[in-house]
Amino acid sequence: MIPSDQQTKRLLLGCDGPARPIYQLMLTQEAGDWEQAKTYAVQLRVSESETGELWWEAMQWARQVSNEA
């Protein structure tokens, strides 16, 4: 299990918060819902290429953390 703070736990449980658009962007990216992902990226002022790069970095980090556990 990865420890997380209260804000992160609330976000994962579906509550609103400042990180909600980022989480929604991640979910739409994983689901391949490119139109909705583009909407969130525009809202967050992140380019589509940045979104892809950040998603890839997050996946690499998750694999690393999973392998260490």
SVG drawing of the C-alpha trace seen along z (x, -y; Angstrom):
<svg xmlns="http://www.w3.org/2000/svg" viewBox="-17 -27 29 32">
<polyline fill="none" stroke="black" stroke-width="0.4" points="0.0,0.0 1.2,-3.5 0.7,-6.0 -1.3,-9.1 -2.5,-12.3 -6.1,-13.2 -6.5,-15.4 -5.4,-12.5 -7.7,-10.0 -10.6,-12.4 -9.8,-12.9 -9.7,-9.1 -13.0,-8.8 -14.6,-11.2 -14.6,-14.4 -13.8,-17.8 -10.6,-19.6 -7.9,-21.6 -6.3,-18.4 -9.6,-17.1 -9.0,-18.4 -5.5,-16.7 -7.1,-13.4 -9.8,-13.7 -7.2,-14.3 -5.3,-11.2 -8.5,-9.1 -9.5,-10.3 -6.0,-9.8 -6.0,-6.2 -9.4,-5.5 -8.3,-6.8 -11.1,-9.5 -9.0,-12.0 -11.6,-14.6 -12.3,-14.8 -8.6,-14.7 -8.1,-17.6 -10.8,-19.6 -9.1,-19.0 -5.6,-19.8 -7.0,-23.1 -8.5,-23.9 -5.1,-23.1 -3.2,-25.0 -1.2,-21.9 -0.4,-21.0 -1.3,-17.6 2.4,-16.6 3.0,-17.7 0.1,-15.6 1.5,-12.5 4.9,-13.1 3.6,-13.6 1.4,-10.5 4.4,-8.4 6.5,-9.7 3.7,-8.8 3.4,-5.3 7.2,-4.8 7.0,-6.1 4.1,-3.8 6.0,-0.8 9.0,-1.7 7.0,-2.1 5.2,1.2 8.5,3.0 9.9,1.6 7.0,2.7"/>
</svg>
